[in-house]
Amino acid sequence: MIRHLAAAVLAAAATVAVLPGAATAAPAAFTQPGGRPGAAPAAVRPAPAAAPFARLTLKVTGDQVTGRAAAPLTLTCGPVGGTHPAAPEVCAALKKTGGNVFGLPPRDGVFCTADYRPVTASATGHWGKRAINDRRTFGNACQLGIEAGAVFTPGRS
């Protein structure tokens, strides 16, 4: 009886080895029902990258020295990134204001001249699920630096 069982197992193994495509079949974890090769299961596929919590474009127009607009800066928070040179610090500051770019406390100990050379700062994008489209005009770039800190004037925190 054992000989018959052993012979049946060997015959079955030989049959599987000669089936068309048996040597090139996808592993069982990557096959669809019916033995067709398929995509990796969800547990194996990498998760898609989540969109950042906040994405802002920051612009300043009418620079008091050149009269031209500065190149816009991009800022992403959660994860931190973009072209803003002080992105980690700015994201941390904006987190305290709920994304209100003009709600930061003004810088202390800075005095500006009364020259009127207006600059306009704008922020567009989103903070969480809230759309941001804020614009404010200041008497000069120094006043912008006091009111908006390092958000619009990198290097002047």
C-alpha positions in Angstrom: 0.0 0.0 0.0 2.9 2.4 0.8 4.4 1.6 -2.6 1.2 2.6 -4.3 0.9 5.8 -2.3 4.6 6.7 -3.1 4.1 6.0 -6.8 1.0 8.2 -6.9 2.9 11.1 -5.3 5.8 10.7 -7.7 3.4 10.6 -10.7 1.6 13.7 -9.5 4.8 15.6 -9.1 6.0 14.6 -12.6 2.7 15.7 -14.1 2.9 19.2 -12.4 6.5 19.6 -13.7 5.5 19.1 -17.4 2.5 21.4 -17.3 2.9 24.3 -19.8 4.1 27.4 -17.9 4.7 25.6 -14.7 8.3 26.8 -14.5 7.4 30.4 -15.2 4.3 30.8 -13.1 4.2 33.6 -10.6 4.5 32.8 -7.0 1.2 31.9 -5.2 1.2 35.2 -3.4 1.2 37.1 -6.7 -1.4 35.0 -8.6 -5.1 35.8 -9.2 -7.8 33.2 -8.7 -7.5 30.6 -11.4 -3.7 30.8 -11.3 -3.2 33.8 -13.6 -0.3 36.1 -12.6 -1.5 39.3 -11.0 -0.5 42.5 -9.2 1.1 42.3 -5.8 -1.4 42.3 -2.9 -2.1 45.6 -1.2 0.1 44.6 1.8 3.1 44.3 -0.5 2.6 47.4 -2.7 4.0 50.7 -1.4 1.4 53.1 -0.2 0.8 56.1 -2.4 2.5 59.3 -1.2 0.0 61.4 0.8 -0.6 65.0 -0.3 1.0 67.5 2.0 -1.1 68.9 4.8 -0.4 72.5 3.5 0.9 73.8 0.2 1.4 77.6 -0.2 2.8 79.8 -2.9 4.2 83.0 -1.4 4.8 86.1 -3.6 6.0 89.7 -2.9 5.5 92.3 -5.6 6.9 95.9 -5.8 10.2 95.4 -3.9 11.3 98.8 -2.6 14.8 98.6 -4.0 14.4 97.1 -7.5 10.7 97.8 -8.1 10.4 94.2 -9.4 8.7 91.2 -8.0 10.7 88.6 -6.2 10.6 85.0 -7.4 7.7 83.2 -5.7 8.5 80.7 -3.0 6.7 77.4 -2.4 6.1 76.0 1.0 4.7 72.6 2.0 4.1 71.5 5.5 3.4 67.9 6.7 5.9 66.9 5.3 8.0 70.1 5.2 9.4 71.1 1.8 9.2 73.5 -1.1 11.6 76.2 -2.2 11.3 78.3 1.0 14.8 78.4 2.6 13.4 78.4 6.2 10.5 75.9 5.6 10.8 74.1 8.9 10.7 77.3 11.0 7.9 78.8 8.9 5.7 75.7 9.1 6.2 75.6 12.8 5.2 79.3 13.1 2.2 78.9 10.8 1.0 75.9 12.8 0.5 78.2 15.8 -1.7 80.5 13.7 -3.7 77.8 11.9 -2.1 78.8 8.6 -2.8 82.6 8.9 0.3 84.0 7.3 -0.5 87.5 8.5 -1.4 86.4 12.0 2.1 86.0 13.3 3.3 88.2 16.1 5.2 91.2 14.8 9.0 91.3 15.3 10.2 93.3 18.2 13.0 95.8 18.2 12.9 96.6 14.5 12.3 100.2 13.3 11.4 101.1 9.8 11.7 104.4 7.9 8.5 106.1 6.8 9.4 105.9 3.1 6.3 104.9 1.1 7.4 102.2 -1.4 4.5 99.8 -1.2 4.9 96.0 -1.5 2.2 93.5 -1.7 2.5 90.0 -0.2 0.2 87.2 -1.2 -0.3 83.6 -0.1 -2.3 81.2 -2.1 -2.9 77.4 -1.7 -4.4 75.4 1.1 -3.9 74.8 4.8 -5.5 71.5 5.6 -8.8 71.5 3.9 -9.1 75.3 4.0 -8.3 77.3 0.8 -5.9 80.2 1.4 -6.0 83.3 -0.8 -4.6 86.1 1.4 -3.1 89.4 0.1 -1.9 92.5 2.0 -0.1 95.7 1.0 2.5 97.2 3.3 4.1 100.7 3.2 7.5 99.2 2.5 9.5 95.9 2.6 10.7 96.7 6.1 7.1 96.8 7.4 6.4 93.6 5.6 9.4 92.1 7.4 8.0 93.2 10.8 4.5 92.0 10.2 5.0 88.7 8.4 8.4 87.7 9.8 10.3 85.0 7.9 7.2 83.9 5.9 7.8 86.4 3.1 11.3 87.7 3.9 13.6 84.7 4.4 16.6 85.4 6.5 14.8 88.1 8.5 13.2 86.2 11.3 
